[in-house]
Amino acid sequence: MNWKRAVSLFVAGISGFAGAAELIWSFDMNNSQIRERIGKCPYAKVSKDFEGTDVLTLKVPPEALAKSEFNTVVIPLNLQKLGIPGQYLIMEGDIRYEAVSKPHRNYNGIKCQLSYMDGGKRQWKEFYKTKDATIRYGSLPKWTHFRGSMQIRKGASRATLNLGLQESYGTIEFRNLRLFKGESLPVSTLELNPVPQAEYTIPASPRMRGVMSPNTFREQDFADLQKWGVNLIRWQIKAPRGLSPSEWIRETRKRAAILPEVLAAGEKYGIKVLIDLHSSGGRQVLSSREGGEFLVEFWKEIAAKYKGHPAVWGYDLLNEPHSRYHKPGLPSWNELADRTIRAIREIDPVTPVIVEPDHMASPHMLEYLPVFPYPNIIYSIHTYTPGSITHQLDPRAKKFVGYPDGEWDKRGAIREWLEPVREFQRKTGARIYVGEFGCVRWAPGAADYIRDSIEFFEECGWDWTYHAFREWHGWSAEHSDDPSVMTPVPMTKRKEVLLKAFEKNKK
């Protein structure tokens, strides 16, 4: 491959787009106009998913077709103010739907559509398109990421974004909707030719199998984990939520002061430590220039202080970054990650750096991370899908969803959900680390879910850490399935699954 082209493709991957792209709009319930427009549609509501992301749901009953053939949330967009005319407009987001009826006309049904005036004529452009563009109905039970683009003529005006159903009834949901203006679609690393290859100067073994850390340090926890057979702990440097960037920075520095004790315990008990900068969605980092600068400086300090420490396994740059917090004019997550890795590598050329993709370390966003041109980069995902099973966080619920639940059969659905990660691994040669997975303890079949997940990780050769160890009783493998029991018990089915898996660390 021509080196100039290779560099240009890498830059494209870092920015997330083949050309210049700018975030100009996102689905945000703090926006009064969006709230008002949702309120005008009788079948629309907004809720939060288990990650705290706004989800727009339209549940259109069959009888609604007799009242109106167009049941959507209609959001006005000022194209001139947004600077879109004459440029490409890009939308990305997640979609799922259930039992959407077949429309009378094949261009109706599911609508994720821009409507605008151009030269006195109404134009319609669809962002969400299926492989067969004539199929705009049926069911898509799992969240699916989509992207669409269109070129907007210079005379475009009076636009609306239409989200919902036309000539159809059923249920449709949207989340993480964002609009960009730019020259082309985001670049998938797997679409590059040739696909870049990850470079490793350290052996892939031993396989790392461990747990997420508690919120406080106790040496006894390390002694207990040694008995469990754990060989890795992902140590959270975790400031409280809701802080401003400056407050978060100060608190993070305070919490990092415990690292010498953590690493000493890790060395004493033979447990490697992954240093994890644990921000909720990376909000403070991605939303401010101050936070981005701190990210780089923090890891330079960590690398300088702990380079070569026998207990350090790696540096986890930022927990679950999410571009919903990204503000126009600031570096994208890919750009910021590259800058941070480069700064680390100038100090420490060897220690693994762990990078998580956008949308809370989503498996389906992994391909939009570039293969960074530095050695020993490990690519990490978090998986809790389906959240309807894993994140039943209210122990007062009268009925809990169990695993398997029909759609989420044993093993098969987990494999299907994580297949994009395995494809990324096969095509790039990347080492994969599952930084978080787990299931709330009172979900029926939680032990089966954990076992089936681990079996797939092992089959793929991935490193992993269970979420979590002595952090919150709801995730605890040491608490019974009964949500009313608040004290640990000698053994649970979930703990049995983990202990059996940790036995492989001794071989």
C-alpha positions as CSV (number, residue, x, y, z in Angstrom):
1,M,0.0,0.0,0.0
2,N,1.2,3.5,-0.8
3,W,2.4,5.1,2.4
4,K,0.7,8.4,1.7
5,R,-2.6,6.6,1.1
6,A,-2.1,4.6,4.3
7,V,-1.6,7.8,6.3
8,S,-4.7,9.4,4.8
9,L,-6.8,6.4,5.6
10,F,-5.5,6.3,9.1
11,V,-6.4,10.0,9.6
12,A,-9.8,9.2,8.2
13,G,-10.3,6.5,10.7
14,I,-9.1,8.7,13.6
15,S,-11.6,11.4,12.8
16,G,-14.4,9.0,12.2
17,F,-15.1,10.5,8.7
18,A,-13.4,10.3,5.4
19,G,-13.8,14.1,5.1
20,A,-14.5,17.0,7.5
21,A,-17.6,16.3,9.6
22,E,-19.2,18.4,12.3
23,L,-21.8,17.4,14.8
24,I,-24.7,19.8,14.4
25,W,-27.7,18.2,16.1
26,S,-28.5,15.4,18.6
27,F,-31.7,14.0,20.1
28,D,-31.7,15.7,23.5
29,M,-34.7,15.9,25.8
30,N,-33.2,19.1,27.3
31,N,-34.1,20.8,24.1
32,S,-37.6,22.4,24.6
33,Q,-38.4,22.2,20.9
34,I,-37.9,18.4,20.8
35,R,-39.9,18.0,24.0
36,E,-42.7,20.1,22.5
37,R,-42.8,18.1,19.3
38,I,-42.8,14.7,21.0
39,G,-45.8,16.0,23.1
40,K,-47.8,16.6,19.9
41,C,-47.7,12.9,18.9
42,P,-50.2,10.9,21.0
43,Y,-48.3,7.7,20.5
44,A,-44.8,8.9,21.4
45,K,-43.0,8.9,24.7
46,V,-39.4,9.2,25.9
47,S,-37.7,6.9,28.5
48,K,-34.2,6.1,29.6
49,D,-32.5,2.8,28.7
50,F,-30.2,1.1,31.2
51,E,-27.3,3.3,30.1
52,G,-29.3,6.5,30.8
53,T,-29.7,7.3,27.1
54,D,-32.9,8.9,25.9
55,V,-35.1,6.4,23.9
56,L,-37.9,7.7,21.7
57,T,-40.7,5.1,21.5
58,L,-43.8,5.3,19.2
59,K,-46.4,2.6,19.8
60,V,-49.1,3.1,17.2
61,P,-52.3,1.0,17.6
62,P,-54.1,-0.5,14.6
63,E,-57.1,1.9,15.0
64,A,-54.8,4.9,14.6
65,L,-54.7,4.3,10.8
66,A,-58.3,5.3,10.6
67,K,-57.4,8.7,12.1
68,S,-54.2,9.4,10.4
69,E,-51.9,7.7,8.0
70,F,-48.9,9.6,9.3
71,N,-48.0,8.9,12.9
72,T,-44.6,10.5,13.5
73,V,-42.7,12.9,15.7
74,V,-42.1,15.9,13.4
75,I,-39.0,18.0,14.4
76,P,-38.4,21.2,12.5
77,L,-34.7,21.8,11.4
78,N,-33.4,25.2,10.3
79,L,-31.1,24.1,7.5
80,Q,-29.7,27.5,6.8
81,K,-28.8,28.1,10.5
82,L,-27.2,24.7,10.7
83,G,-25.2,25.4,7.6
84,I,-26.3,22.3,5.7
85,P,-27.4,23.5,2.2
86,G,-24.8,22.6,-0.4
87,Q,-23.2,19.9,1.8
88,Y,-23.7,16.3,2.8
89,L,-26.0,15.6,5.7
90,I,-25.2,12.5,7.7
91,M,-27.5,10.8,10.3
92,E,-26.5,8.0,12.6
93,G,-28.4,6.3,15.4
94,D,-29.8,3.1,16.8
95,I,-33.2,1.6,15.8
96,R,-35.4,-1.4,16.7
97,Y,-39.0,-2.2,16.0
98,E,-41.6,-4.8,16.6
99,A,-44.6,-6.0,14.7
100,V,-44.7,-3.1,12.3
101,S,-47.6,-3.8,9.8
102,K,-47.1,-3.8,6.1
103,P,-48.0,-0.5,4.5
104,H,-50.2,-0.2,1.5
105,R,-47.4,1.5,-0.4
106,N,-43.9,0.1,-0.3
107,Y,-42.2,3.5,0.4
108,N,-44.1,3.9,3.6
109,G,-43.9,2.1,6.9
110,I,-40.8,2.9,9.0
111,K,-39.9,6.5,8.7
112,C,-36.6,8.1,9.6
113,Q,-36.9,10.8,7.0
114,L,-35.9,14.3,6.1
115,S,-38.5,16.4,4.3
116,Y,-37.6,19.8,2.9
117,M,-38.5,22.4,0.2
118,D,-36.2,22.8,-2.8
119,G,-37.2,25.2,-5.7
120,G,-40.8,25.2,-4.6
121,K,-41.0,21.4,-4.5
122,R,-41.1,19.1,-1.5
123,Q,-38.2,16.6,-1.3
124,W,-38.0,13.5,0.9
125,K,-34.9,11.6,1.9
126,E,-34.7,8.4,4.0
127,F,-31.9,8.0,6.5
128,Y,-32.8,4.4,7.5
129,K,-32.7,1.9,4.7
130,T,-32.9,-1.8,4.8
131,K,-31.0,-4.1,2.4
132,D,-34.2,-4.3,0.5
133,A,-35.4,-0.7,0.4
134,T,-39.0,-1.9,-0.3
135,I,-39.2,-3.6,3.1
136,R,-40.2,-1.1,5.7
137,Y,-42.1,-3.3,8.2
138,G,-41.8,-6.4,10.3
139,S,-39.6,-6.8,13.4
140,L,-36.0,-5.9,14.3
141,P,-35.8,-7.0,18.0
142,K,-32.2,-6.0,18.7
143,W,-30.8,-2.5,18.7
144,T,-29.2,-2.0,15.3
145,H,-26.9,0.9,14.4
146,F,-27.5,2.7,11.2
147,R,-26.0,5.5,9.1
148,G,-27.4,7.3,6.2
149,S,-26.3,10.3,4.1
150,M,-27.7,12.7,1.5
151,Q,-26.5,15.7,-0.4
152,I,-28.6,18.7,0.3
153,R,-29.0,21.3,-2.5
154,K,-28.1,24.9,-1.9
155,G,-31.7,26.1,-2.1
156,A,-33.0,23.7,0.6
157,S,-35.3,25.2,3.3
158,R,-38.2,24.5,5.6
159,A,-37.1,21.0,6.7
160,T,-38.5,18.6,9.2
161,L,-37.1,15.3,10.6
162,N,-39.9,12.7,10.7
163,L,-39.5,9.8,13.0
164,G,-42.2,7.1,13.3
165,L,-44.6,5.1,11.1
166,Q,-46.6,5.9,8.0
167,E,-49.5,3.7,6.9
168,S,-48.4,1.2,9.5
169,Y,-49.0,0.3,13.1
170,G,-46.7,-1.3,15.6
171,T,-43.8,-0.2,17.9
172,I,-40.6,1.6,16.8
173,E,-37.8,2.9,18.9
174,F,-34.9,5.3,18.2
175,R,-31.9,6.3,20.3
176,N,-28.5,8.1,19.9
177,L,-29.8,10.0,17.0
178,R,-27.2,12.6,15.7
179,L,-26.8,14.7,12.6
180,F,-23.5,15.7,11.0
181,K,-22.6,17.9,8.1
182,G,-19.6,16.6,6.2
183,E,-18.3,15.2,3.0
184,S,-18.9,11.5,3.4
185,L,-20.0,8.7,5.7
186,P,-18.1,7.6,8.7
187,V,-15.3,5.2,7.9
188,S,-15.3,1.6,9.0
189,T,-11.9,0.2,9.6
190,L,-13.1,-3.1,8.1
191,E,-13.9,-1.4,4.8
192,L,-10.4,-0.2,4.2
193,N,-8.3,-2.2,1.7
194,P,-6.1,-3.6,2.9
195,V,-7.5,-3.8,6.5
196,P,-4.8,-2.4,8.8
197,Q,-3.2,-4.9,11.2
198,A,-2.7,-4.4,14.9
199,E,0.9,-4.8,16.1
200,Y,2.0,-6.6,19.3
201,T,5.5,-6.9,20.8
202,I,4.4,-8.7,23.9
203,P,3.0,-12.3,24.0
204,A,-0.7,-12.9,24.0
205,S,-0.5,-15.2,26.9
206,P,-1.3,-15.6,29.6
207,R,-5.0,-15.1,29.1
208,M,-6.4,-12.6,31.6
209,R,-9.5,-13.5,33.6
210,G,-10.6,-11.4,36.5
211,V,-13.0,-8.9,38.0
212,M,-13.8,-5.2,38.3
213,S,-12.6,-3.6,41.5
214,P,-14.6,-2.5,44.5
215,N,-15.0,1.2,45.1
216,T,-12.5,1.2,48.0
217,F,-9.2,-0.5,48.6
218,R,-8.9,-3.4,51.1
219,E,-5.9,-5.7,51.0
220,Q,-8.1,-8.5,52.1
221,D,-10.0,-8.3,48.8
222,F,-6.7,-9.1,47.0
223,A,-6.1,-12.1,49.3
224,D,-9.6,-13.4,48.6
225,L,-9.3,-12.9,44.9
226,Q,-6.0,-14.9,45.0
227,K,-7.9,-17.8,46.4
228,W,-10.5,-17.4,43.7
229,G,-7.8,-17.8,41.1
230,V,-8.1,-14.3,39.6
231,N,-5.1,-13.0,37.6
232,L,-6.5,-9.5,36.8
233,I,-8.3,-6.7,38.5
234,R,-9.6,-3.7,36.6
235,W,-9.1,-0.9,39.1
236,Q,-11.5,1.9,38.9
237,I,-10.3,5.4,39.4
238,K,-13.8,6.6,39.8
239,A,-15.0,10.1,40.8
240,P,-18.7,10.7,41.7
241,R,-21.1,11.5,39.0
242,G,-22.6,14.9,38.4
243,L,-19.3,16.9,38.8
244,S,-18.2,19.7,36.6
245,P,-15.0,19.0,34.5
246,S,-12.8,20.9,37.0
247,E,-14.3,19.2,40.0
248,W,-14.0,15.8,38.4
249,I,-10.4,16.4,37.6
250,R,-9.6,17.3,41.2
251,E,-11.5,14.3,42.6
252,T,-9.9,12.0,40.0
253,R,-6.4,13.1,41.1
254,K,-7.3,12.4,44.7
255,R,-8.5,8.9,43.9
256,A,-5.5,8.1,41.9
257,A,-3.3,8.6,45.0
258,I,-4.3,5.1,46.1
259,L,-2.6,3.4,43.2
260,P,0.7,2.6,45.0
261,E,-1.2,0.6,47.6
262,V,-3.2,-1.1,44.9
263,L,-0.2,-2.1,42.9
264,A,1.7,-3.3,46.0
265,A,-1.2,-5.6,46.9
266,G,-1.4,-6.8,43.3
267,E,2.3,-7.6,43.3
268,K,2.0,-9.3,46.7
269,Y,-0.9,-11.6,45.7
270,G,0.1,-12.2,42.1
271,I,-2.7,-10.3,40.5
272,K,-2.2,-7.9,37.6
273,V,-3.8,-4.5,37.7
274,L,-5.4,-2.6,34.8
275,I,-5.6,1.1,35.7
276,D,-9.0,2.3,34.6
277,L,-9.9,6.0,34.3
278,H,-13.6,5.5,35.1
279,S,-15.8,8.3,33.9
280,S,-19.5,7.9,33.2
281,G,-19.7,8.0,29.4
282,G,-16.6,10.2,29.4
283,R,-18.8,13.2,29.9
284,Q,-16.2,15.5,31.6
285,V,-13.5,14.6,29.1
286,L,-15.5,14.8,25.8
287,S,-17.6,17.9,26.7
288,S,-14.8,20.3,27.6
289,R,-11.3,21.2,26.3
290,E,-10.1,21.2,30.0
291,G,-11.2,17.5,30.3
292,G,-9.5,16.5,27.0
293,E,-6.2,18.1,28.1
294,F,-6.4,16.4,31.5
295,L,-6.8,13.0,29.8
296,V,-3.5,13.4,28.0
297,E,-1.6,14.8,31.0
298,F,-3.1,12.2,33.4
299,W,-1.8,9.3,31.4
300,K,1.6,10.9,30.8
301,E,1.9,11.1,34.6
302,I,0.7,7.6,35.1
303,A,3.0,6.2,32.5
304,A,6.0,8.1,33.9
305,K,5.3,6.9,37.4
306,Y,4.4,3.2,36.8
307,K,6.2,2.3,33.7
308,G,7.7,-1.1,34.2
309,H,5.9,-1.8,37.4
310,P,5.5,-5.6,37.7
311,A,1.8,-5.4,38.7
312,V,0.6,-3.2,35.9
313,W,-1.1,-5.0,33.0
314,G,-2.2,-1.9,31.1
315,Y,-3.8,1.5,30.9
316,D,-7.5,1.7,30.2
317,L,-7.8,5.2,28.6
318,L,-11.4,6.1,29.4
319,N,-14.4,4.1,30.6
320,E,-17.3,3.9,28.1
321,P,-16.8,7.1,26.0
322,H,-20.1,8.3,24.4
323,S,-20.2,10.9,21.7
324,R,-23.6,12.2,23.0
325,Y,-21.3,14.3,25.3
326,H,-19.1,15.5,22.5
327,K,-19.4,19.2,21.7
328,P,-18.8,20.8,18.3
329,G,-15.3,22.2,17.9
330,L,-13.7,19.7,20.3
331,P,-11.6,16.6,19.3
332,S,-13.6,13.5,18.6
333,W,-13.0,10.5,20.8
334,N,-10.9,8.8,18.1
335,E,-8.7,11.9,17.8
336,L,-8.3,12.3,21.5
337,A,-7.5,8.6,22.0
338,D,-4.8,8.8,19.3
339,R,-3.2,11.9,20.9
340,T,-3.3,10.2,24.4
341,I,-1.8,7.0,23.1
342,R,1.0,8.8,21.3
343,A,1.8,10.7,24.5
344,I,2.0,7.5,26.5
345,R,4.1,5.8,23.9
346,E,6.7,8.6,24.1
347,I,7.2,7.6,27.7
348,D,6.2,3.9,27.8
349,P,6.6,2.0,24.5
350,V,5.5,-1.4,25.8
351,T,2.7,-1.5,28.4
352,P,-0.7,-2.3,26.7
353,V,-3.1,0.5,26.2
354,I,-6.8,-0.4,26.3
355,V,-9.1,1.6,24.1
356,E,-12.9,1.4,24.2
357,P,-15.2,2.4,21.2
358,D,-18.0,4.9,21.2
359,H,-21.5,4.4,22.6
360,M,-20.4,3.1,25.9
361,A,-17.8,0.6,24.6
362,S,-20.5,-0.9,22.3
363,P,-19.5,-4.1,20.4
364,H,-21.2,-2.7,17.3
365,M,-19.1,0.5,17.3
366,L,-15.7,-1.3,17.5
367,E,-15.2,-1.3,13.7
368,Y,-15.3,2.5,13.8
369,L,-12.2,2.6,16.0
370,P,-9.0,2.8,13.8
371,V,-6.2,0.4,14.1
372,F,-3.9,2.8,15.9
373,P,-0.3,2.7,14.5
374,Y,1.3,1.9,17.9
375,P,2.3,-1.4,19.3
376,N,0.3,-3.3,22.0
377,I,-3.1,-1.6,21.7
378,I,-5.9,-3.8,23.1
379,Y,-9.4,-3.2,22.0
380,S,-12.1,-3.4,24.7
381,I,-15.9,-3.8,24.6
382,H,-18.5,-4.0,27.3
383,T,-21.5,-6.2,26.9
384,Y,-24.7,-6.3,29.0
385,T,-27.1,-7.1,26.2
386,P,-30.0,-7.6,26.6
387,G,-30.4,-4.8,29.2
388,S,-33.9,-6.1,29.8
389,I,-32.3,-9.1,31.5
390,T,-29.0,-7.8,32.9
391,H,-30.1,-4.4,34.2
392,Q,-33.3,-5.1,36.1
393,L,-32.0,-2.8,38.8
394,D,-35.2,-2.4,40.8
395,P,-35.3,-5.3,43.3
396,R,-38.9,-4.4,44.2
397,A,-40.2,-5.5,40.8
398,K,-43.0,-8.1,41.0
399,K,-41.7,-10.1,38.0
400,F,-38.2,-10.4,36.6
401,V,-37.2,-11.2,33.0
402,G,-35.2,-14.4,32.9
403,Y,-32.5,-15.9,30.7
404,P,-33.2,-17.4,28.2
405,D,-36.4,-15.4,27.4
406,G,-37.3,-16.7,23.9
407,E,-35.5,-14.2,21.8
408,W,-32.4,-14.5,23.9
409,D,-31.8,-18.2,23.8
410,K,-28.8,-19.7,25.4
411,R,-25.6,-19.0,23.6
412,G,-27.0,-18.3,20.2
413,A,-28.1,-14.7,20.8
414,I,-24.9,-13.9,22.7
415,R,-22.8,-15.2,19.8
416,E,-24.9,-13.2,17.3
417,W,-24.6,-10.0,19.3
418,L,-20.8,-10.3,19.6
419,E,-20.1,-11.5,16.1
420,P,-19.0,-8.0,14.9
421,V,-16.3,-8.1,17.6
422,R,-15.0,-11.5,16.4
423,E,-15.0,-10.2,12.8
424,F,-12.9,-7.2,13.9
425,Q,-10.5,-9.5,15.6
426,R,-10.2,-11.8,12.6
427,K,-9.6,-9.0,10.1
428,T,-7.3,-6.8,12.1
429,G,-5.5,-9.3,14.3
430,A,-6.5,-7.2,17.4
431,R,-6.4,-8.5,20.9
432,I,-9.8,-8.2,22.4
433,Y,-10.6,-7.6,26.1
434,V,-14.2,-7.7,27.5
435,G,-13.8,-5.0,30.2
436,E,-17.3,-5.5,31.7
437,F,-20.1,-8.0,31.5
438,G,-22.5,-9.4,34.1
439,C,-26.1,-9.7,35.1
440,V,-28.0,-8.5,38.1
441,R,-28.2,-11.3,40.7
442,W,-32.0,-11.6,40.9
443,A,-32.5,-12.2,37.2
444,P,-33.7,-15.8,36.7
445,G,-30.9,-17.6,34.8
446,A,-28.2,-15.1,35.7
447,A,-25.6,-17.8,36.2
448,D,-26.5,-19.3,32.8
449,Y,-26.1,-15.9,31.1
450,I,-22.7,-15.4,32.7
451,R,-21.5,-19.0,31.9
452,D,-22.7,-18.7,28.2
453,S,-20.9,-15.3,27.9
454,I,-17.7,-16.7,29.3
455,E,-17.8,-19.7,27.0
456,F,-17.9,-17.5,24.0
457,F,-15.1,-15.3,25.3
458,E,-13.0,-18.3,25.8
459,E,-13.8,-19.7,22.4
460,C,-12.6,-16.4,20.8
461,G,-9.5,-16.1,23.0
462,W,-10.6,-12.9,24.6
463,D,-9.4,-11.5,28.0
464,W,-12.2,-10.5,30.4
465,T,-13.2,-9.1,33.7
466,Y,-16.5,-9.7,35.5
467,H,-18.5,-6.7,36.7
468,A,-18.1,-6.5,39.6
469,F,-16.4,-7.7,42.8
470,R,-17.8,-6.2,46.1
471,E,-18.9,-3.0,44.4
472,W,-22.7,-3.2,44.7
473,H,-24.7,-6.1,46.1
474,G,-26.8,-6.2,42.9
475,W,-23.8,-7.3,40.8
476,S,-22.3,-9.4,43.6
477,A,-21.5,-13.1,42.9
478,E,-21.4,-13.5,46.7
479,H,-25.0,-12.6,47.3
480,S,-27.9,-14.9,46.8
481,D,-30.5,-14.7,44.0
482,D,-33.0,-13.4,46.6
483,P,-33.0,-9.5,46.4
484,S,-34.1,-9.3,50.0
485,V,-30.9,-10.9,51.3
486,M,-28.3,-8.2,51.8
487,T,-25.5,-10.2,53.3
488,P,-23.0,-12.5,51.4
489,V,-23.5,-16.3,51.4
490,P,-20.8,-19.0,51.2
491,M,-21.7,-20.0,47.6
492,T,-24.0,-19.0,44.7
493,K,-24.4,-20.5,41.2
494,R,-22.9,-17.3,39.7
495,K,-19.8,-17.6,42.0
496,E,-19.5,-21.3,41.0
497,V,-19.4,-20.3,37.3
498,L,-16.7,-17.7,37.9
499,L,-14.6,-20.0,40.1
500,K,-14.7,-22.7,37.4
501,A,-13.6,-20.2,34.8
502,F,-10.8,-18.9,37.0
503,E,-9.4,-22.4,37.3
504,K,-8.0,-21.9,33.8
505,N,-5.6,-19.3,35.2
506,K,-3.8,-22.0,37.1
507,K,-3.0,-24.1,34.0
